[in-house]
Amino acid sequence: MKKNGFTLIELVITVAIMLALVGIAVPSTISLVNKSKNKSRDLQIEEFLSSAENYVIDNKSKWNMSSIGTNTYCFSLDDLVVENYIKEIPIDPVTEEKFIGSINIFVKDSKINYEYSEDTCNNRLVDAGLVDNNYDDDLINIDNNNSESENNNLNNTQYLKNKLVKDHNLKEDVDKDGKTYYADRYQPIYIKIGDIDMLWVFIRVNGDGTIRLVSNDSIGSSAFNDKSGGQKYTGYTYDNSAPNAGDGTNSTIKTFLENWYQENLSEYDEYIAETRFCNDTSSSSKYNFGSVGRIKNRNLSYICPNTTKTYGGEYKLKIGLLSADEIAKYHGNGGGYNDYSSIPDFLRNSWTMSPYNSKALYAVTNGFYDKQLVSKYGVHPVINLKSDTLILRGEGTKNVPYEIVPQDTTLKEMI
């Protein structure tokens, strides 16, 4: 007859079975817990990457991502907290301590990629010269014709025109479109466009918000017009169908400039605005044409008067020349015909767009002289950048100019 309870052998077998079951269950449970922690960790890292991407997209007007090149940069997790893209650095489910590490940013297959790393961020994007650290949300409303909503898109100093007004001691005046901000020779501001081997000098922000530049170097020499013998040949165009029509025969210098534009600037045409140029053939009772009278009387103006002549007048162009008024303003002493003590070196010995009697005005060391139209002198083209032009990098100096078009444009549409 069997006694109640287990025999010793039965107990040993039972314990062995239980231990075997525990040996199987515990590792499985631990594995499930670890998998859960790792999954939670991966989800958190995905949130970091998404936050970093949103940070770049939301601030693409101030981040120069097109110049990232083959480099790898990074955000620290603290950067994302400071910029309010994550509330705080969370606990790592695996280590049970706060996450450490950074988000690496690099280009692969022409796209920006984001990757989490446990390493400390040692090549921060904000320290790499690719971000405008002077970014400011304050709006400089210098585009008088823009609506409020349009101006709100121009509210940071990465826009060239706002940067110029905020960071440089520009002077104020008016033109036909509104308030204009101009520089002078005492603080030259240099700009580079793409891979063109030349610098441009900032003249003014026009009343329509476009940015007027003149080439630092002459592009060659040209006659103002191969024809002479009458005042009409002082016109940038002549034999127009009506006053200020601008649809007549091109002057020699107009053809010269437009051919140069097609050969050198056509690939950057999207950045260049068509705006006002003045070949002032309005009457002046004493000096034949208005610009000469204004210069002699020290009454300079950016407003181009209408003309009754069928030559010259005001034009809407993509390329032209500075008027004598503009050069005198840039000179900085406010007027005088032949008493400028030092016209800036780079503008000397070059044509202006302003006529004088049956000749045209020419800038020299100590002012302006009238020269025969068929004479050949230096040509400094003038263009106007569109009002929404962005700065990629630079300081505006001759050695480190503002760059507004990437030399390698393959990354322009990445963000």
C-alpha positions as CSV (number, residue, x, y, z in Angstrom):
1,M,0.0,0.0,0.0
2,K,1.3,3.4,-1.1
3,K,1.8,6.1,1.6
4,N,0.5,9.6,1.2
5,G,3.0,12.2,-0.4
6,F,5.8,12.0,-2.8
7,T,8.7,9.7,-2.6
8,L,12.2,11.2,-2.7
9,I,12.6,10.2,-6.3
10,E,9.4,11.9,-7.3
11,L,10.4,15.1,-5.5
12,V,13.8,15.1,-7.3
13,I,12.1,14.6,-10.6
14,T,9.5,17.3,-9.9
15,V,12.2,19.8,-8.9
16,A,14.2,19.0,-11.9
17,I,11.3,19.6,-14.2
18,M,10.5,22.9,-12.6
19,L,14.1,24.0,-12.8
20,A,14.1,23.1,-16.5
21,L,10.9,25.1,-17.1
22,V,12.4,28.1,-15.3
23,G,15.5,27.7,-17.3
24,I,13.5,28.0,-20.4
25,A,11.0,30.7,-19.3
26,V,13.4,33.2,-17.7
27,P,15.7,33.7,-20.7
28,S,12.6,34.0,-23.0
29,T,11.1,36.6,-20.6
30,I,14.4,38.6,-20.5
31,S,14.7,38.4,-24.3
32,L,11.1,39.8,-24.6
33,V,11.9,42.6,-22.2
34,N,15.1,43.5,-24.0
35,K,13.3,43.4,-27.4
36,S,10.7,45.8,-26.0
37,K,13.3,48.1,-24.6
38,N,15.2,48.1,-27.9
39,K,12.0,48.8,-29.9
40,S,11.2,51.7,-27.5
41,R,14.7,53.0,-28.0
42,D,14.5,52.8,-31.8
43,L,11.2,54.7,-31.8
44,Q,12.8,57.4,-29.6
45,I,15.7,57.7,-32.0
46,E,13.3,58.0,-34.9
47,E,11.7,60.9,-33.1
48,F,15.1,62.5,-32.8
49,L,15.8,62.1,-36.5
50,S,12.3,63.4,-37.4
51,S,12.8,66.4,-35.1
52,A,16.2,67.2,-36.6
53,E,14.8,67.0,-40.1
54,N,11.9,69.3,-39.1
55,Y,14.4,71.7,-37.6
56,V,16.3,72.0,-41.0
57,I,13.1,72.2,-43.0
58,D,11.5,74.9,-40.8
59,N,14.7,77.0,-41.0
60,K,15.8,76.4,-44.6
61,S,15.9,80.1,-45.3
62,K,18.8,80.5,-42.8
63,W,20.6,77.2,-43.2
64,N,23.1,77.0,-46.0
65,M,22.6,73.3,-46.6
66,S,23.7,73.6,-50.3
67,S,27.3,74.1,-49.0
68,I,27.4,70.9,-46.8
69,G,29.3,69.2,-49.6
70,T,30.9,65.9,-48.6
71,N,31.3,66.9,-44.9
72,T,29.4,65.3,-42.0
73,Y,27.9,67.8,-39.5
74,C,25.8,67.2,-36.4
75,F,23.2,68.5,-34.0
76,S,23.6,67.7,-30.3
77,L,20.5,66.6,-28.6
78,D,20.7,69.7,-26.5
79,D,20.3,71.7,-29.7
80,L,17.0,70.1,-30.3
81,V,15.9,71.0,-26.8
82,V,17.0,74.6,-27.0
83,E,15.2,75.0,-30.4
84,N,12.0,73.4,-28.9
85,Y,12.0,70.4,-31.2
86,I,12.0,68.0,-28.3
87,K,10.8,68.9,-24.8
88,E,13.7,67.3,-23.0
89,I,16.3,64.6,-23.4
90,P,14.4,61.4,-22.5
91,I,15.6,58.3,-20.6
92,D,17.2,55.6,-22.8
93,P,15.1,52.5,-22.1
94,V,18.2,50.3,-22.5
95,T,20.6,52.1,-20.2
96,E,17.9,53.6,-18.0
97,E,19.9,56.8,-18.2
98,K,19.4,59.9,-20.3
99,F,20.2,59.6,-24.0
100,I,23.6,60.7,-25.0
101,G,24.9,61.3,-28.5
102,S,24.0,63.4,-31.5
103,I,22.3,63.5,-34.9
104,N,24.8,63.4,-37.8
105,I,23.8,65.2,-41.0
106,F,25.4,64.2,-44.4
107,V,24.6,64.0,-48.1
108,K,24.1,60.7,-49.8
109,D,22.6,60.2,-53.3
110,S,22.0,64.0,-53.5
111,K,19.7,63.9,-50.4
112,I,20.3,65.0,-46.8
113,N,20.5,62.1,-44.4
114,Y,20.1,62.0,-40.7
115,E,21.7,59.4,-38.4
116,Y,21.8,58.9,-34.7
117,S,25.2,58.4,-33.1
118,E,26.2,57.8,-29.5
119,D,29.3,59.9,-30.0
120,T,29.5,63.5,-28.8
121,C,28.8,66.1,-31.5
122,N,32.3,67.5,-32.4
123,N,31.5,69.1,-35.7
124,R,28.4,71.1,-34.9
125,L,26.6,72.7,-37.9
126,V,26.1,75.9,-36.0
127,D,29.9,76.3,-35.7
128,A,30.7,75.4,-39.3
129,G,30.0,78.8,-40.9
130,L,26.9,77.4,-42.6
131,V,24.3,79.1,-40.4
132,D,23.6,82.8,-40.1
133,N,24.2,83.4,-36.3
134,N,22.8,86.9,-36.7
135,Y,19.4,85.5,-37.7
136,D,16.7,87.9,-36.5
137,D,12.9,87.6,-36.7
138,D,12.5,91.3,-36.8
139,L,11.1,92.4,-40.2
140,I,12.8,95.1,-42.1
141,N,10.0,96.3,-44.4
142,I,12.0,97.9,-47.2
143,D,9.9,96.6,-50.1
144,N,7.2,99.2,-50.3
145,N,5.1,97.4,-52.8
146,N,5.0,94.0,-51.1
147,S,1.9,93.0,-49.2
148,E,2.2,92.2,-45.5
149,S,2.1,88.4,-46.2
150,E,4.9,88.8,-48.8
151,N,7.0,90.8,-46.5
152,N,6.6,88.1,-43.8
153,N,8.5,85.8,-46.1
154,L,11.4,88.3,-46.0
155,N,11.9,88.6,-42.3
156,N,15.4,87.4,-41.7
157,T,18.9,88.6,-42.4
158,Q,19.7,85.6,-44.6
159,Y,17.8,87.6,-47.3
160,L,20.5,89.7,-48.9
161,K,18.5,93.0,-48.9
162,N,17.6,92.7,-45.2
163,K,21.2,91.8,-44.3
164,L,22.5,94.8,-46.1
165,V,20.1,97.2,-44.3
166,K,20.5,95.7,-40.9
167,D,24.3,95.1,-40.8
168,H,25.7,98.0,-42.9
169,N,25.4,101.7,-42.2
170,L,23.5,102.5,-45.4
171,K,22.0,105.9,-46.2
172,E,18.4,106.6,-47.2
173,D,16.9,108.3,-50.2
174,V,13.9,107.7,-52.5
175,D,13.4,106.6,-56.1
176,K,10.2,106.2,-58.1
177,D,9.3,103.0,-56.3
178,G,9.8,104.2,-52.7
179,K,12.6,104.3,-50.1
180,T,16.1,103.2,-51.2
181,Y,19.1,102.4,-49.1
182,Y,22.5,103.2,-50.6
183,A,26.2,102.6,-49.8
184,D,29.2,104.8,-50.5
185,R,32.9,104.3,-51.3
186,Y,33.9,104.4,-47.6
187,Q,32.3,101.0,-46.9
188,P,32.4,98.9,-50.1
189,I,30.3,95.8,-49.9
190,Y,31.3,92.9,-52.2
191,I,29.2,90.1,-53.7
192,K,30.0,87.0,-55.7
193,I,27.7,85.3,-58.1
194,G,28.3,81.6,-58.8
195,D,31.6,80.7,-60.4
196,I,31.9,83.9,-62.4
197,D,35.5,85.1,-61.9
198,M,34.6,88.6,-60.8
199,L,33.3,90.6,-57.9
200,W,30.3,92.9,-57.8
201,V,30.0,96.0,-55.6
202,F,26.7,96.8,-53.9
203,I,25.3,100.2,-54.9
204,R,21.8,100.3,-53.3
205,V,18.6,98.5,-52.4
206,N,16.1,100.0,-54.9
207,G,12.7,101.1,-53.9
208,D,11.2,98.0,-55.4
209,G,13.4,95.8,-53.1
210,T,15.8,94.7,-55.8
211,I,19.6,95.0,-55.2
212,R,21.7,97.1,-57.5
213,L,25.3,95.9,-58.2
214,V,28.1,97.1,-60.4
215,S,31.0,95.0,-61.5
216,N,34.2,95.7,-59.6
217,D,36.2,95.3,-62.9
218,S,35.7,96.6,-66.4
219,I,34.6,93.9,-68.8
220,G,36.4,95.7,-71.7
221,S,36.2,98.9,-73.7
222,S,33.5,100.1,-76.0
223,A,32.3,103.2,-77.8
224,F,29.1,104.6,-76.4
225,N,27.9,104.8,-79.9
226,D,29.6,104.2,-83.2
227,K,27.5,107.0,-84.6
228,S,27.8,110.7,-83.7
229,G,26.9,114.1,-85.1
230,G,23.6,114.6,-83.2
231,Q,22.1,114.5,-79.7
232,K,19.9,111.5,-80.5
233,Y,23.0,109.3,-80.5
234,T,23.4,109.9,-76.8
235,G,20.4,107.8,-76.3
236,Y,20.8,104.3,-75.0
237,T,18.3,103.6,-77.8
238,Y,17.4,106.2,-80.4
239,D,14.6,106.7,-83.0
240,N,12.1,105.4,-80.5
241,S,8.5,105.2,-81.5
242,A,7.6,107.7,-78.7
243,P,9.2,109.4,-75.7
244,N,10.4,106.9,-73.1
245,A,9.4,104.0,-75.4
246,G,12.9,102.5,-75.5
247,D,12.0,100.5,-78.7
248,G,14.4,102.2,-81.1
249,T,17.8,101.4,-82.4
250,N,20.3,100.1,-79.8
251,S,23.4,102.1,-79.0
252,T,26.7,100.4,-79.4
253,I,27.2,100.1,-75.7
254,K,23.7,98.6,-75.2
255,T,24.5,95.9,-77.7
256,F,27.9,95.3,-76.1
257,L,26.4,94.8,-72.6
258,E,23.6,92.6,-73.8
259,N,26.0,90.3,-75.7
260,W,28.2,90.1,-72.6
261,Y,25.1,89.2,-70.4
262,Q,24.2,86.4,-72.7
263,E,27.7,85.0,-72.7
264,N,28.3,85.3,-68.9
265,L,25.1,85.7,-66.9
266,S,22.4,83.8,-68.8
267,E,22.7,80.8,-66.5
268,Y,22.0,83.1,-63.5
269,D,19.1,84.9,-65.2
270,E,16.6,83.6,-62.6
271,Y,18.4,85.7,-59.9
272,I,18.4,88.9,-61.9
273,A,15.5,91.4,-62.0
274,E,14.4,93.6,-64.8
275,T,14.2,97.1,-63.3
276,R,14.8,100.8,-63.9
277,F,17.8,102.4,-65.6
278,C,18.2,106.1,-66.4
279,N,19.6,107.6,-69.6
280,D,18.3,111.0,-68.7
281,T,17.6,113.0,-71.8
282,S,15.2,115.4,-70.1
283,S,15.8,119.1,-70.9
284,S,17.9,121.3,-68.7
285,S,17.7,125.0,-69.6
286,K,21.4,125.6,-69.0
287,Y,23.1,122.3,-69.5
288,N,21.1,120.5,-72.2
289,F,20.3,117.4,-70.2
290,G,19.0,117.0,-66.7
291,S,21.7,114.9,-65.1
292,V,24.4,117.5,-65.9
293,G,22.4,120.2,-64.2
294,R,21.8,118.1,-61.1
295,I,25.5,117.3,-60.8
296,K,26.6,120.9,-61.3
297,N,24.1,122.1,-58.8
298,R,24.7,119.3,-56.3
299,N,21.1,118.2,-56.4
300,L,21.5,114.5,-57.1
301,S,18.5,112.2,-57.6
302,Y,17.6,108.6,-58.1
303,I,14.4,109.6,-59.9
304,C,14.7,109.5,-63.6
305,P,12.7,112.4,-65.2
306,N,10.4,111.7,-68.2
307,T,11.8,113.0,-71.5
308,T,10.1,114.5,-74.5
309,K,12.8,113.1,-76.8
310,T,12.5,110.0,-78.9
311,Y,15.9,108.9,-77.6
312,G,17.0,107.9,-74.1
313,G,14.8,108.1,-71.1
314,E,14.0,105.5,-68.5
315,Y,14.3,101.8,-69.3
316,K,13.4,98.5,-67.7
317,L,16.4,96.3,-68.3
318,K,18.4,93.3,-66.9
319,I,21.7,95.0,-67.5
320,G,22.9,98.6,-68.0
321,L,25.2,101.3,-66.6
322,L,25.3,103.5,-63.6
323,S,24.0,107.0,-64.1
324,A,26.2,110.0,-63.1
325,D,23.9,110.6,-60.2
326,E,24.4,107.1,-58.8
327,I,28.2,107.4,-59.1
328,A,28.2,110.8,-57.4
329,K,26.0,109.4,-54.6
330,Y,28.3,106.4,-54.2
331,H,31.3,108.8,-54.1
332,G,29.8,110.2,-51.0
333,N,30.4,113.9,-51.1
334,G,27.1,114.9,-52.6
335,G,27.8,116.6,-55.9
336,G,30.0,118.7,-58.2
337,Y,30.8,118.2,-61.8
338,N,34.6,118.1,-61.9
339,D,35.5,118.6,-58.3
340,Y,35.3,115.0,-57.0
341,S,38.6,114.6,-55.1
342,S,38.7,110.8,-55.6
343,I,36.2,108.9,-57.7
344,P,36.6,105.3,-56.5
345,D,39.5,103.6,-58.4
346,F,37.4,100.8,-59.8
347,L,34.9,103.3,-61.5
348,R,37.5,105.5,-63.1
349,N,37.9,105.8,-66.8
350,S,34.5,104.3,-67.6
351,W,31.3,105.3,-69.2
352,T,28.2,106.4,-67.3
353,M,24.7,106.2,-68.8
354,S,24.2,110.0,-68.6
355,P,24.4,112.1,-71.7
356,Y,25.9,115.6,-72.1
357,N,24.9,117.7,-75.2
358,S,26.0,115.4,-78.1
359,K,28.4,113.5,-75.9
360,A,28.3,111.2,-72.9
361,L,29.6,111.6,-69.4
362,Y,32.7,109.6,-68.4
363,A,34.0,109.1,-64.9
364,V,37.6,110.1,-64.2
365,T,39.8,110.6,-61.1
366,N,38.4,114.0,-60.2
367,G,34.9,113.9,-61.5
368,F,33.1,113.6,-64.9
369,Y,34.2,114.7,-68.3
370,D,32.1,114.7,-71.5
371,K,33.6,112.5,-74.2
372,Q,32.9,111.9,-77.8
373,L,30.5,109.0,-78.3
374,V,32.8,107.1,-80.6
375,S,35.7,107.1,-78.1
376,K,36.3,103.7,-76.4
377,Y,36.4,103.6,-72.6
378,G,35.8,101.1,-69.8
379,V,32.5,99.4,-69.2
380,H,31.2,98.4,-65.8
381,P,27.9,96.4,-66.2
382,V,25.1,97.0,-63.7
383,I,22.6,94.3,-62.7
384,N,19.8,94.1,-60.1
385,L,19.3,91.0,-58.0
386,K,15.8,90.0,-57.2
387,S,14.4,91.0,-53.8
388,D,14.2,87.5,-52.4
389,T,17.9,86.7,-53.0
390,L,19.4,84.6,-50.2
391,I,23.0,84.7,-48.9
392,L,24.8,81.4,-48.8
393,R,27.9,82.6,-46.9
394,G,30.4,85.4,-46.6
395,E,31.0,88.7,-44.8
396,G,30.7,91.2,-47.6
397,T,34.4,92.0,-47.7
398,K,36.6,91.9,-50.7
399,N,38.4,88.8,-49.4
400,V,35.2,87.1,-48.1
401,P,32.4,88.4,-50.2
402,Y,28.7,87.6,-49.8
403,E,28.0,84.6,-52.0
404,I,24.4,84.3,-53.4
405,V,24.6,81.4,-55.8
406,P,26.4,78.2,-55.0
407,Q,29.3,77.3,-57.3
408,D,28.1,73.7,-57.2
409,T,24.3,74.0,-57.8
410,T,23.6,70.3,-57.6
411,L,22.3,70.6,-54.0
412,K,20.1,73.7,-54.5
413,E,16.9,71.8,-54.3
414,M,17.7,69.4,-51.4
415,I,15.6,71.3,-48.9
